[in-house]
Amino acid sequence: MTPDELERRLRLGEDTVAEFKSTVRNNYTVDAKDIAKAVSSLANTRGGHLILGVEDDGSVSGVGTPEQADAVMRQASNAWNQGMQPPLTCSAEKIEVQGQTVIVIEVPRLHADRPFSAGGKYYVRDLSKSREARRDELVRLLQSADYHFDEEPVAGSRFEDLDPGAVQAFLDLLYDGADEADGRRLLTAVQCLDRVGTPTVTGMLLFGRQPQDRIPDARISAVLIKGKEMTTEFLDRKEITGRLFDQIDDAVTFLKKNVREPSHVEGMERVEEGLPEKVIREVVLNAVAHRDYRAASQVRIFVFDDRVEIVNPGELLNQLTLDGIRLGGISQRRNPVLAGLLARTRRRENLGMGVPEMIRQMKAHRLPPPEFIVGNGHFRVILRLGREPAHG
């Protein structure tokens, strides 16, 4: 929130997405229970801003000295981390306005972990007040919990954090071009921006100038290892960052460069035995599309003499099984918005048929079928390089 945006909010006063709290009344402190109630009610409704250092009428009273302001921020942080169930992460920033310092707390909307309780009670915003949720409202909150992390706005980010060239390339591909106004509208429609223009996780991953500044573990670590066993002796290594479109291309380039491609002669024809490019591209695309972006871990690619292993954070979702993904046609996605847009930009169907196609491609090249291992919070795909004997 810029100072100008804050001034406008103060003029508009409190409403469903904004609440003011005084600190001067309590000698520049805040009540943790009161903060937890306010934050939980905003999070359970539409998200918004809790502004500390402002009176109910919108007049600015401030949060005191720099030391007092820091103490207020710690108290507020403890309130939403310790006074709410489940705990919630909010961003907070100090802004100077009318000669005073205020603290603006940004509360995410439609968080995947909602509903949130404070003091054992569930609150919602009703116009400019927080009140306990009715039974029917609580039922709706529980039903809306099927919300996905890739739809969440990235706290503290702005539309200007997106790369205009990347946005325009996307619009040209899918919408035959659009001006900036149309672009904002279309990005909102496909959930790359939220209703106020804040980039979502999907928007930041696909179009951010520096996505890793906001989502540090949205990256790929790729290594070429000497031999068939895990060692620290790397023949090649690359940390792949940037937007997901670029990450996919860079990871495919790394694999094509480092996966051995032996060949043999059948009759008068030389037959290549390396991994099919379709398989390489599909396995990388699946890794970045379906990984858990909340996990503090990156996608990892290991190239050995006899195999390639791709490991991404996140096990299978509840209703999925390894047999189900091998058969195909069963699509339960952790990141439905992100996976859908990646599929559209690659001109692919998004029906859960990627794994069966990988199996067919490996079989056509007389390579063993992909192996899938789930455990310890990760999903591992193993592609063997050894050629299977011909049958018949």
C-alpha positions as CSV (number, residue, x, y, z in Angstrom):
1,M,0.0,0.0,0.0
2,T,1.5,3.3,-1.1
3,P,1.1,6.5,1.0
4,D,-1.5,7.8,-1.5
5,E,-3.4,4.6,-1.3
6,L,-3.3,4.8,2.5
7,E,-4.6,8.4,2.4
8,R,-7.5,7.3,0.2
9,R,-8.3,4.4,2.5
10,L,-8.3,6.7,5.5
11,R,-10.8,9.0,3.7
12,L,-13.1,6.1,2.9
13,G,-13.0,4.8,6.4
14,E,-13.6,1.2,7.7
15,D,-15.5,-1.3,5.7
16,T,-15.6,-5.1,5.0
17,V,-11.9,-5.0,3.9
18,A,-10.4,-2.5,6.2
19,E,-10.2,-2.0,10.0
20,F,-8.5,0.7,12.0
21,K,-6.9,0.2,15.5
22,S,-5.7,2.8,17.9
23,T,-2.5,2.2,19.8
24,V,-2.3,5.5,21.6
25,R,-5.2,4.6,23.9
26,N,-3.1,1.7,25.3
27,N,0.1,3.7,25.6
28,Y,1.2,2.6,22.1
29,T,0.5,-1.1,22.5
30,V,-2.1,-3.4,21.1
31,D,-4.3,-6.1,22.7
32,A,-3.3,-9.5,21.2
33,K,-6.8,-11.0,21.5
34,D,-8.3,-8.0,19.7
35,I,-5.7,-8.2,16.9
36,A,-6.4,-12.0,16.5
37,K,-10.1,-11.3,16.3
38,A,-9.7,-8.6,13.7
39,V,-7.2,-10.6,11.5
40,S,-9.3,-13.8,11.6
41,S,-12.5,-12.0,10.7
42,L,-10.8,-10.3,7.7
43,A,-9.1,-13.7,6.6
44,N,-12.5,-15.5,6.9
45,T,-14.3,-12.9,4.7
46,R,-12.5,-11.2,1.9
47,G,-9.1,-10.4,3.3
48,G,-8.0,-6.8,3.4
49,H,-6.0,-4.5,5.7
50,L,-5.7,-3.9,9.4
51,I,-4.2,-0.5,10.0
52,L,-2.6,0.2,13.4
53,G,-2.2,3.8,14.6
54,V,-5.5,5.1,13.3
55,E,-8.6,6.0,15.2
56,D,-12.1,4.8,14.3
57,D,-12.9,8.1,12.6
58,G,-9.8,7.8,10.3
59,S,-7.7,10.3,12.1
60,V,-4.0,9.4,12.4
61,S,-2.6,9.0,15.9
62,G,0.5,6.9,15.0
63,V,2.3,4.1,16.7
64,G,4.8,6.1,18.7
65,T,8.6,6.1,18.5
66,P,10.5,3.7,16.2
67,E,11.1,1.5,19.2
68,Q,7.4,1.5,20.1
69,A,6.5,0.8,16.5
70,D,8.7,-2.3,16.5
71,A,7.1,-3.5,19.7
72,V,3.7,-3.1,18.2
73,M,4.7,-5.1,15.2
74,R,6.0,-7.9,17.4
75,Q,2.8,-7.9,19.4
76,A,0.7,-8.1,16.2
77,S,2.8,-10.9,14.8
78,N,2.4,-12.9,18.0
79,A,-1.3,-12.3,17.8
80,W,-1.8,-14.0,14.4
81,N,0.9,-16.7,15.0
82,Q,-0.1,-17.7,18.5
83,G,-3.6,-16.4,19.0
84,M,-5.2,-17.9,15.9
85,Q,-5.8,-21.5,14.8
86,P,-4.4,-22.4,12.5
87,P,-1.6,-19.8,12.6
88,L,-1.6,-17.3,9.7
89,T,1.2,-15.4,8.0
90,C,0.5,-11.8,7.2
91,S,2.8,-9.1,5.9
92,A,3.2,-5.8,7.7
93,E,4.8,-2.5,6.6
94,K,5.4,0.9,8.3
95,I,4.1,3.9,6.3
96,E,4.6,7.5,7.2
97,V,1.4,9.6,6.7
98,Q,0.4,13.0,8.0
99,G,3.7,13.2,9.9
100,Q,3.0,10.0,11.8
101,T,4.0,6.3,11.4
102,V,1.3,3.7,11.0
103,I,1.5,0.0,10.5
104,V,-0.4,-1.6,7.6
105,I,-1.1,-5.3,7.9
106,E,-2.1,-7.1,4.8
107,V,-4.4,-10.1,5.5
108,P,-4.7,-12.6,2.6
109,R,-8.1,-13.5,1.2
110,L,-9.3,-17.1,0.6
111,H,-6.3,-18.6,2.3
112,A,-6.1,-22.4,1.8
113,D,-6.1,-23.0,5.6
114,R,-9.3,-21.1,6.4
115,P,-11.5,-20.9,8.4
116,F,-9.4,-19.3,11.2
117,S,-10.5,-19.1,14.8
118,A,-9.4,-16.6,17.5
119,G,-10.0,-17.5,21.1
120,G,-11.9,-20.6,20.0
121,K,-14.4,-18.6,18.0
122,Y,-14.8,-18.0,14.3
123,Y,-15.3,-14.4,13.2
124,V,-16.4,-12.7,9.9
125,R,-16.6,-9.1,8.8
126,D,-20.1,-7.6,8.7
127,L,-19.7,-4.2,7.1
128,S,-17.2,-2.4,9.3
129,K,-17.5,-4.7,12.3
130,S,-16.2,-8.1,13.3
131,R,-18.7,-10.6,14.7
132,E,-19.0,-14.3,15.4
133,A,-19.9,-16.3,12.4
134,R,-23.4,-17.9,12.2
135,R,-23.8,-21.6,11.7
136,D,-24.6,-21.2,8.0
137,E,-21.6,-18.9,7.5
138,L,-19.3,-21.3,9.2
139,V,-20.6,-24.1,6.9
140,R,-19.8,-22.0,3.9
141,L,-16.4,-21.2,5.2
142,L,-15.7,-24.9,5.7
143,Q,-17.0,-25.7,2.2
144,S,-14.8,-23.0,0.7
145,A,-11.7,-24.5,2.3
146,D,-11.0,-26.3,-1.0
147,Y,-9.0,-23.4,-2.2
148,H,-5.6,-23.8,-3.9
149,F,-2.4,-22.1,-3.0
150,D,-1.7,-21.1,-6.6
151,E,-4.7,-18.8,-6.4
152,E,-3.5,-16.8,-3.4
153,P,-2.2,-13.3,-3.9
154,V,1.5,-12.8,-3.1
155,A,1.6,-10.6,-0.1
156,G,3.4,-7.3,-0.7
157,S,3.6,-7.7,-4.5
158,R,2.1,-5.3,-7.2
159,F,1.2,-5.5,-10.8
160,E,4.4,-3.6,-11.6
161,D,6.3,-6.7,-10.3
162,L,5.2,-8.5,-13.5
163,D,7.4,-8.4,-16.6
164,P,5.4,-6.6,-19.3
165,G,7.1,-8.5,-22.1
166,A,6.2,-11.8,-20.6
167,V,2.6,-10.7,-20.0
168,Q,2.3,-9.5,-23.6
169,A,3.8,-12.7,-25.0
170,F,1.1,-14.6,-23.1
171,L,-1.7,-12.4,-24.3
172,D,-0.5,-12.5,-27.9
173,L,-0.4,-16.3,-27.7
174,L,-3.8,-16.9,-26.1
175,Y,-5.8,-13.7,-26.9
176,D,-4.3,-12.4,-30.1
177,G,-2.9,-9.4,-28.3
178,A,-4.5,-6.9,-25.9
179,D,-3.7,-3.5,-24.5
180,E,-2.8,-2.9,-20.9
181,A,-6.4,-2.4,-19.7
182,D,-7.5,-5.6,-21.4
183,G,-4.4,-7.3,-20.2
184,R,-5.3,-6.6,-16.5
185,R,-8.8,-7.7,-17.1
186,L,-7.7,-11.0,-18.8
187,L,-5.1,-11.7,-16.1
188,T,-7.7,-11.3,-13.5
189,A,-10.1,-13.6,-15.3
190,V,-7.5,-16.4,-15.4
191,Q,-6.6,-15.7,-11.8
192,C,-3.1,-14.4,-12.3
193,L,-4.2,-11.2,-10.5
194,D,-6.7,-10.9,-7.6
195,R,-9.6,-8.4,-7.6
196,V,-7.4,-5.5,-6.5
197,G,-4.6,-6.2,-9.0
198,T,-2.2,-8.1,-6.7
199,P,-0.3,-10.9,-8.5
200,T,-1.3,-14.4,-7.4
201,V,1.2,-17.2,-6.9
202,T,0.4,-18.3,-10.5
203,G,0.8,-14.8,-11.9
204,M,4.2,-14.4,-10.1
205,L,5.5,-17.8,-11.2
206,L,4.5,-17.2,-14.9
207,F,5.2,-13.5,-15.3
208,G,7.2,-12.1,-12.4
209,R,10.3,-10.1,-13.1
210,Q,12.1,-12.0,-10.3
211,P,9.7,-14.7,-9.0
212,Q,12.3,-16.1,-6.6
213,D,12.3,-12.7,-4.7
214,R,8.8,-13.6,-3.5
215,I,8.8,-17.4,-3.8
216,P,12.4,-18.4,-3.1
217,D,12.1,-22.1,-3.6
218,A,10.3,-21.9,-7.0
219,R,13.4,-23.1,-8.8
220,I,15.1,-26.3,-10.1
221,S,18.5,-27.7,-9.1
222,A,20.0,-29.9,-11.8
223,V,23.1,-32.0,-11.5
224,L,25.1,-34.5,-13.6
225,I,26.6,-37.1,-11.3
226,K,29.5,-39.4,-12.2
227,G,28.5,-43.0,-11.9
228,K,25.4,-44.7,-10.8
229,E,25.4,-43.8,-7.1
230,M,24.6,-40.5,-5.3
231,T,27.8,-38.6,-4.6
232,T,28.9,-35.0,-4.3
233,E,31.1,-35.4,-7.4
234,F,29.2,-33.3,-9.9
235,L,30.3,-33.2,-13.5
236,D,27.8,-30.4,-14.3
237,R,25.5,-28.3,-12.1
238,K,22.9,-25.6,-12.8
239,E,20.6,-23.6,-10.6
240,I,17.6,-22.9,-12.8
241,T,15.5,-19.8,-11.8
242,G,13.3,-17.3,-13.5
243,R,9.8,-17.7,-14.8
244,L,8.4,-21.2,-15.1
245,F,8.3,-21.0,-18.9
246,D,12.0,-20.3,-18.9
247,Q,12.7,-22.9,-16.2
248,I,11.1,-25.6,-18.3
249,D,13.1,-24.8,-21.4
250,D,16.4,-24.5,-19.4
251,A,15.8,-27.8,-17.6
252,V,15.0,-29.6,-20.9
253,T,18.2,-28.1,-22.4
254,F,20.2,-29.3,-19.4
255,L,18.8,-32.9,-19.8
256,K,19.4,-33.0,-23.5
257,K,22.9,-31.8,-23.0
258,N,23.8,-34.3,-20.2
259,V,21.7,-37.5,-20.8
260,R,23.9,-39.9,-22.8
261,E,22.5,-40.8,-26.2
262,P,24.1,-44.2,-27.2
263,S,23.0,-45.6,-30.6
264,H,23.2,-48.9,-32.5
265,V,22.6,-50.0,-36.0
266,E,19.7,-52.0,-37.2
267,G,20.0,-53.0,-40.8
268,M,21.0,-49.8,-42.6
269,E,19.6,-47.5,-40.0
270,R,21.2,-45.9,-36.9
271,V,18.8,-46.0,-33.9
272,E,19.2,-43.5,-31.1
273,E,18.7,-44.9,-27.6
274,G,18.5,-41.7,-25.6
275,L,15.4,-40.4,-23.8
276,P,12.7,-39.1,-26.1
277,E,12.4,-35.4,-26.0
278,K,8.6,-35.7,-25.4
279,V,9.3,-37.6,-22.2
280,I,11.9,-35.2,-21.0
281,R,9.6,-32.2,-21.6
282,E,6.6,-33.9,-20.1
283,V,8.4,-35.0,-16.9
284,V,9.8,-31.4,-16.3
285,L,6.4,-29.8,-17.1
286,N,4.7,-32.2,-14.6
287,A,7.3,-31.4,-11.9
288,V,6.8,-27.6,-12.0
289,A,3.1,-27.8,-12.6
290,H,2.2,-30.2,-9.7
291,R,4.8,-29.5,-7.1
292,D,3.9,-28.1,-3.7
293,Y,5.0,-24.4,-3.8
294,R,4.4,-24.0,-0.1
295,A,7.2,-26.4,0.7
296,A,10.6,-25.1,1.5
297,S,12.2,-27.2,-1.2
298,Q,13.0,-27.0,-4.9
299,V,12.5,-29.4,-7.8
300,R,15.7,-31.5,-8.2
301,I,17.0,-33.3,-11.3
302,F,19.7,-35.9,-11.0
303,V,21.4,-37.3,-14.1
304,F,23.3,-40.6,-13.5
305,D,25.1,-42.9,-16.0
306,D,22.1,-45.2,-16.1
307,R,19.1,-43.1,-15.2
308,V,17.5,-39.7,-14.6
309,E,15.6,-38.9,-11.4
310,I,13.3,-35.9,-11.0
311,V,12.1,-35.2,-7.5
312,N,9.5,-32.5,-6.6
313,P,8.0,-31.5,-3.3
314,G,4.5,-32.8,-2.6
315,E,3.0,-36.3,-2.4
316,L,0.0,-37.4,-4.3
317,L,-3.3,-35.8,-3.3
318,N,-5.8,-37.8,-1.3
319,Q,-7.8,-39.5,-4.0
320,L,-4.9,-40.2,-6.4
321,T,-2.9,-43.4,-6.6
322,L,0.1,-44.5,-8.6
323,D,-2.0,-46.9,-10.5
324,G,-4.5,-44.1,-11.3
325,I,-1.9,-41.8,-12.8
326,R,-0.4,-44.7,-14.8
327,L,-3.8,-45.4,-16.3
328,G,-4.5,-41.7,-17.0
329,G,-7.7,-39.8,-17.3
330,I,-7.7,-39.1,-13.6
331,S,-6.8,-35.5,-13.0
332,Q,-6.7,-34.1,-9.4
333,R,-4.3,-31.1,-9.5
334,R,-2.6,-29.4,-6.6
335,N,-2.2,-26.2,-8.7
336,P,-5.2,-26.2,-11.1
337,V,-4.8,-22.6,-12.2
338,L,-1.1,-22.9,-12.9
339,A,-1.4,-26.4,-14.5
340,G,-4.2,-25.2,-16.7
341,L,-2.3,-22.2,-18.0
342,L,0.9,-24.2,-18.6
343,A,-1.2,-26.7,-20.6
344,R,-2.9,-24.0,-22.6
345,T,0.3,-22.2,-23.5
346,R,1.9,-25.5,-24.5
347,R,-1.2,-26.4,-26.6
348,R,-1.7,-29.5,-24.6
349,E,-4.8,-31.2,-23.4
350,N,-5.1,-31.2,-19.6
351,L,-6.8,-34.5,-19.0
352,G,-4.3,-36.3,-16.9
353,M,-2.9,-38.2,-19.9
354,G,0.7,-37.1,-19.7
355,V,1.9,-40.1,-17.7
356,P,0.4,-42.7,-20.1
357,E,1.9,-40.9,-23.0
358,M,5.3,-41.0,-21.3
359,I,4.9,-44.7,-20.8
360,R,4.0,-45.2,-24.5
361,Q,7.0,-43.1,-25.6
362,M,9.4,-45.1,-23.4
363,K,8.0,-48.4,-24.7
364,A,8.3,-47.2,-28.4
365,H,12.0,-46.5,-27.8
366,R,12.4,-49.9,-26.0
367,L,13.2,-48.2,-22.7
368,P,11.8,-49.4,-19.3
369,P,8.6,-47.6,-18.3
370,P,8.9,-44.7,-15.8
371,E,9.1,-45.6,-12.2
372,F,7.2,-43.5,-9.6
373,I,8.0,-43.4,-5.9
374,V,6.0,-41.4,-3.3
375,G,7.2,-40.7,0.2
376,N,8.8,-38.3,2.7
377,G,6.8,-35.4,1.3
378,H,8.1,-35.9,-2.3
379,F,7.2,-37.4,-5.6
380,R,10.1,-39.1,-7.6
381,V,10.1,-40.1,-11.2
382,I,12.9,-42.4,-12.4
383,L,13.7,-42.8,-16.1
384,R,16.0,-45.7,-16.8
385,L,18.4,-45.4,-19.8
386,G,19.1,-49.1,-20.3
387,R,17.5,-50.4,-23.5
388,E,15.1,-53.4,-23.1
389,P,15.6,-56.4,-25.4
390,A,13.3,-56.6,-28.4
391,H,10.5,-59.2,-28.2
392,G,9.1,-61.5,-30.9
